[in-house]
Amino acid sequence: MRKSLFPVILSMVLLAACGGGIPYIVYVLNKEYIQNETIAENRIYISDNTFIGRNVTSSVDNGPVSVEDGKIIIYNQHGATIKNSFEVKKGATFEIK
């Protein structure tokens, strides 16, 4: 049975987010849906699965996802799914780890 790295990653991320420098908004969830958002700040997402795009959940209005500025880091145990209507503008950073 494979052990989860999330407690270790969470500890590292919270230290990085709180240790000075540019602050990050940290989201920790089992499933993360990023839909109908324009993002212009630093964010860290920690989840088992992440779904990104115009129509990935019925719990949020449909709409595109645009990373306008800042740095987005996604830590996933089981991967991320990127669907239609997703863009990262020049100067912004997007990473999946």
C-alpha positions as CSV (number, residue, x, y, z in Angstrom):
1,M,0.0,0.0,0.0
2,R,1.4,3.4,-1.0
3,K,1.7,6.0,1.7
4,S,0.4,9.5,1.0
5,L,3.0,12.3,0.8
6,F,0.4,15.0,1.5
7,P,1.3,15.5,5.2
8,V,4.9,16.1,4.2
9,I,4.0,18.3,1.2
10,L,1.5,20.2,3.3
11,S,4.1,21.0,6.0
12,M,6.6,22.1,3.3
13,V,4.0,24.3,1.6
14,L,2.8,26.0,4.7
15,L,6.3,26.8,5.7
16,A,7.0,28.2,2.3
17,A,3.8,30.2,2.3
18,C,4.3,31.6,5.8
19,G,8.1,32.0,5.7
20,G,8.3,35.5,4.2
21,G,8.6,36.6,0.6
22,I,5.5,36.6,-1.6
23,P,2.5,35.2,0.2
24,Y,0.5,32.4,-1.2
25,I,-3.2,31.5,-0.8
26,V,-3.2,27.7,0.1
27,Y,-6.2,25.4,-0.7
28,V,-6.2,21.9,0.7
29,L,-9.0,19.6,-0.6
30,N,-9.8,16.1,-1.7
31,K,-11.0,17.2,-5.0
32,E,-10.4,20.7,-6.4
33,Y,-12.4,22.2,-9.2
34,I,-11.1,25.4,-10.8
35,Q,-13.7,26.8,-13.1
36,N,-15.0,30.3,-14.1
37,E,-12.1,32.1,-12.5
38,T,-9.6,34.8,-13.4
39,I,-6.6,34.3,-11.1
40,A,-4.2,37.2,-10.5
41,E,-2.4,36.1,-7.2
42,N,-0.1,33.4,-6.0
43,R,-2.0,30.2,-5.1
44,I,-1.1,26.7,-4.0
45,Y,-3.6,23.8,-4.4
46,I,-3.1,20.5,-2.6
47,S,-5.6,17.8,-3.6
48,D,-6.0,14.2,-4.6
49,N,-7.4,15.3,-8.0
50,T,-7.7,18.7,-9.7
51,F,-10.1,19.5,-12.5
52,I,-9.5,22.7,-14.5
53,G,-11.6,24.2,-17.3
54,R,-15.0,25.7,-18.4
55,N,-17.3,22.9,-17.4
56,V,-15.7,20.5,-14.9
57,T,-18.3,20.7,-12.1
58,S,-22.0,21.6,-11.8
59,S,-21.5,23.4,-8.4
60,V,-20.0,26.5,-10.1
61,D,-21.2,28.6,-13.0
62,N,-19.6,27.6,-16.3
63,G,-16.8,29.8,-17.5
64,P,-13.2,29.9,-18.6
65,V,-10.1,29.8,-16.3
66,S,-7.4,32.4,-16.9
67,V,-4.2,32.8,-15.0
68,E,-3.5,36.5,-15.5
69,D,-0.6,37.0,-13.1
70,G,1.1,35.3,-10.2
71,K,2.2,31.7,-9.7
72,I,-0.1,28.7,-9.4
73,I,1.3,25.5,-8.0
74,I,-0.8,22.3,-7.9
75,Y,0.3,19.3,-5.8
76,N,-1.7,16.2,-6.8
77,Q,-1.6,12.7,-5.7
78,H,-3.6,11.3,-8.6
79,G,-3.1,13.9,-11.3
80,A,-4.8,16.9,-12.8
81,T,-7.3,17.1,-15.7
82,I,-7.2,20.2,-17.8
83,K,-10.2,20.7,-20.1
84,N,-11.2,23.4,-22.6
85,S,-11.0,27.2,-22.0
86,F,-7.9,27.3,-19.9
87,E,-5.1,29.8,-20.5
88,V,-1.9,31.1,-18.7
89,K,-1.0,34.6,-19.8
90,K,2.5,35.7,-20.5
91,G,4.3,36.5,-17.2
92,A,2.2,34.1,-15.1
93,T,3.4,30.7,-13.9
94,F,1.5,27.4,-13.7
95,E,3.0,24.2,-12.4
96,I,1.7,20.7,-11.6
97,K,3.8,18.6,-9.3
